Amino acid sequence: MIVYVGFILLMLTGLILLGLVGIKIWIEVTKKMCSCKVNLEGKIVVITGGNTGIGFETAKILAKRGATVVIASRNDAKSKAAAEKITEVTGNPNIFYKHLDLGRLASVKKFAEDFDKSFDRLDVLINNAGFTEAEQRHSEDGIENVMQVNHVAHIYLTNLLMPKIVASKPSRIIIVTSMAHATHKFQRDDLLLGKRRLNFWTRYANSKLCNLLSAKAMAKRLPEGVTVNSLHPGMGKSDIFAKIPDCPKKILYFIMDRICKTVVECAQTSVHLACAPSLASVSGLYFDDCEVTTPHHTVTDELAEQVWTDTLSLIEDRTKRFEKIGTE
Ligand SMILES: NC(=O)c1ccc[n+]([C@@H]2O[C@H](COP(=O)([O-])OP(=O)(O)OC[C@H]3O[C@@H](n4cnc5c(N)ncnc54)[C@H](OP(=O)(O)O)[C@@H]3O)[C@@H](O)[C@H]2O)c1
C-alpha cells in the first residue's frame, strides 16, 4: 500500500514538474517585447499603482521615452521613492506622484481635482493598480473591496479625468486586466457588492472580468481620437498576492519563481498599447504579449453593457454625498 501511494505521489510530482516545464517553454516562446521606438516627449501619462511591480516598470520605460509620468498610488513614501528612482535611472526629471487610494471613492475625486489643477493635458491613462486579499470586506463606500479597487474606482477615475483625456486627443486609456478573468463566477445581482462569500481568487477574477467588460463598453462611448484597450500583462512575480493566505501564497510563489516572466517583460504590452502608432485607432480590444487576443467566451457585448450600467449606477449612488457624476 505504502509503495503504491509513493508511486502515485511520484507520478503526480513528475506530471506537475513536466507541466511547469511545458508552461515555461510556452511563455519563453510566446513572450514579446514592445518594438516601437516612439518618443513621448510632451505627453503626460497617469499610471495607477505605478510605485511598484509591473506599474513601476511601465512608468520607467515610458519615462525613458521622455513622457511626463504621474504615479497615482496610496503609499506616498513608496511613490516618492519610485519617482526619484525613475528620475535617477532615466534622467527624466518630469516624474511626479500624487496620492490616490482606490479603496475610497472620495480619494479618487480628490486625486482627479488635484490632477486637473496641476496638469493641462492627459495623453495616456493606465489603470494598472490591482490586488486581492484574504479577508472579504467592504470599503467605506459599501462595495466589495477588491472589486472597488480593481474595477469600480478605476471607472470613476476614468470618468472624472475624461474631459482632460478628450481635450488632449489623440489619447489612450489602458486597462490592465488578467487572464484570471476566465475563472470568474459571475452573478449579476451580486457582482459588484459582494454579499456572497467568495474566496480571494474568485473576487480577483470577477474584478478582472469587469476590467475587460468595461473596456469593451467604454470603447463604444468614446469620441474619435480616444481609444481604450485592455490587456493581460503575463504572470510576473510581484506583490500582487502579498495579502492572500499563506498556503496558496507559497504555492503561487513557488510556481511563479519557476515559470514567470520578469516584471519588465510584463510591462511590455502596457507600453505597446501606450505608444504603438499602429494602434492609434484600435479600441475595445484585449491584448496579450503585444498582440490582440480573444477573451473568455462569456465576455460579450450584452454582459459588457450590463456591467457598465450597473457600475455607473453604483458610482452615482455611492458618490451622491460629494457629487453628481456626468457620463453617457
Ligand atoms: N503579477 C502578475 O502575475 C499579474 C498577472 C495578471 C495581471 N496582473 C495585473 O497587473 C496589475 C499590476 O499588478 P502587479 O503584479 O504589478 O502587482 P503589485 O506589484 O502588487 O502592484 C500593484 C499596485 O497597485 C497598487 N494598489 C493596490 N491597492 C491600491 C489602492 N487601494 N489604491 C491605489 N493603489 C493601489 C499598489 O500600491 P501599494 O504599493 O500601495 O500597495 C501597487 O502599486 C494589476 O492590475 C494586476 O491585476 C498581474
The ligand as an SDF file (V2000), in Angstrom:
LIG
                    3D

 48 52  0  0  0  0  0  0  0  0999 V2000
    1.7700   39.9420  -11.4610 N   0  0  0  0  0  0  0  0  0  0  0  0
    1.0180   39.1490  -12.1990 C   0  0  0  0  0  0  0  0  0  0  0  0
    1.3200   37.9490  -12.3690 O   0  0  0  0  0  0  0  0  0  0  0  0
   -0.2060   39.6800  -12.8760 C   0  0  0  0  0  0  0  0  0  0  0  0
   -0.8920   38.8170  -13.7690 C   0  0  0  0  0  0  0  0  0  0  0  0
   -2.0230   39.3130  -14.4010 C   0  0  0  0  0  0  0  0  0  0  0  0
   -2.4520   40.6070  -14.1660 C   0  0  0  0  0  0  0  0  0  0  0  0
   -1.7780   41.4070  -13.2930 N   0  0  0  0  0  0  0  0  0  0  0  0
   -2.2790   42.7650  -13.0720 C   0  0  0  0  0  0  0  0  0  0  0  0
   -1.2180   43.6820  -13.2060 O   0  0  0  0  0  0  0  0  0  0  0  0
   -1.5030   44.8660  -12.4340 C   0  0  0  0  0  0  0  0  0  0  0  0
   -0.2680   45.2630  -11.6350 C   0  0  0  0  0  0  0  0  0  0  0  0
   -0.0210   44.2270  -10.6920 O   0  0  0  0  0  0  0  0  0  0  0  0
    1.4340   43.8690  -10.1290 P   0  0  0  0  0  0  0  0  0  0  0  0
    1.6470   42.4410  -10.4120 O   0  0  0  0  0  0  0  0  0  0  0  0
    2.4240   44.8660  -10.5520 O   0  0  0  0  0  0  0  0  0  0  0  0
    1.1250   43.9700   -8.5660 O   0  0  0  0  0  0  0  0  0  0  0  0
    1.8380   44.8350   -7.4050 P   0  0  0  0  0  0  0  0  0  0  0  0
    3.3110   44.7580   -7.5240 O   0  0  0  0  0  0  0  0  0  0  0  0
    1.2060   44.3500   -6.1580 O   0  0  0  0  0  0  0  0  0  0  0  0
    1.3950   46.3290   -7.7150 O   0  0  0  0  0  0  0  0  0  0  0  0
    0.0510   46.7170   -7.5240 C   0  0  0  0  0  0  0  0  0  0  0  0
   -0.0300   48.2060   -7.3930 C   0  0  0  0  0  0  0  0  0  0  0  0
   -1.3960   48.5470   -7.1250 O   0  0  0  0  0  0  0  0  0  0  0  0
   -1.3920   49.4740   -6.0500 C   0  0  0  0  0  0  0  0  0  0  0  0
   -2.6160   49.4420   -5.2600 N   0  0  0  0  0  0  0  0  0  0  0  0
   -3.1450   48.4090   -4.5820 C   0  0  0  0  0  0  0  0  0  0  0  0
   -4.2210   48.8230   -3.8970 N   0  0  0  0  0  0  0  0  0  0  0  0
   -4.3630   50.1400   -4.1530 C   0  0  0  0  0  0  0  0  0  0  0  0
   -5.2760   51.1400   -3.7190 C   0  0  0  0  0  0  0  0  0  0  0  0
   -6.2570   50.8880   -2.8420 N   0  0  0  0  0  0  0  0  0  0  0  0
   -5.1350   52.4010   -4.1890 N   0  0  0  0  0  0  0  0  0  0  0  0
   -4.1300   52.7030   -5.0410 C   0  0  0  0  0  0  0  0  0  0  0  0
   -3.2220   51.8190   -5.4610 N   0  0  0  0  0  0  0  0  0  0  0  0
   -3.3440   50.5530   -5.0190 C   0  0  0  0  0  0  0  0  0  0  0  0
   -0.2240   49.0380   -5.1800 C   0  0  0  0  0  0  0  0  0  0  0  0
    0.1090   50.0930   -4.3020 O   0  0  0  0  0  0  0  0  0  0  0  0
    0.6990   49.8180   -2.8250 P   0  0  0  0  0  0  0  0  0  0  0  0
    2.1370   49.7290   -3.0440 O   0  0  0  0  0  0  0  0  0  0  0  0
    0.2630   50.9700   -2.0380 O   0  0  0  0  0  0  0  0  0  0  0  0
    0.0810   48.5270   -2.3630 O   0  0  0  0  0  0  0  0  0  0  0  0
    0.8080   48.7710   -6.2470 C   0  0  0  0  0  0  0  0  0  0  0  0
    1.4130   49.9650   -6.6640 O   0  0  0  0  0  0  0  0  0  0  0  0
   -2.7180   44.5190  -11.5820 C   0  0  0  0  0  0  0  0  0  0  0  0
   -3.8670   45.1100  -12.1470 O   0  0  0  0  0  0  0  0  0  0  0  0
   -2.8060   43.0110  -11.6670 C   0  0  0  0  0  0  0  0  0  0  0  0
   -4.1320   42.5430  -11.5250 O   0  0  0  0  0  0  0  0  0  0  0  0
   -0.6480   40.9670  -12.6360 C   0  0  0  0  0  0  0  0  0  0  0  0
  1  2  1  0
  2  3  2  0
  2  4  1  0
  4  5  1  0
  4 48  2  0
  5  6  2  0
  6  7  1  0
  7  8  2  0
  8  9  1  0
  8 48  1  0
  9 10  1  0
  9 46  1  0
 10 11  1  0
 11 12  1  0
 11 44  1  0
 12 13  1  0
 13 14  1  0
 14 15  2  0
 14 16  1  0
 14 17  1  0
 17 18  1  0
 18 19  2  0
 18 20  1  0
 18 21  1  0
 21 22  1  0
 22 23  1  0
 23 24  1  0
 23 42  1  0
 24 25  1  0
 25 26  1  0
 25 36  1  0
 26 27  1  0
 26 35  1  0
 27 28  2  0
 28 29  1  0
 29 30  1  0
 29 35  2  0
 30 31  1  0
 30 32  2  0
 32 33  1  0
 33 34  2  0
 34 35  1  0
 36 37  1  0
 36 42  1  0
 37 38  1  0
 38 39  2  0
 38 40  1  0
 38 41  1  0
 42 43  1  0
 44 45  1  0
 44 46  1  0
 46 47  1  0
M  CHG  2   8   1  16  -1
M  END
$$$$
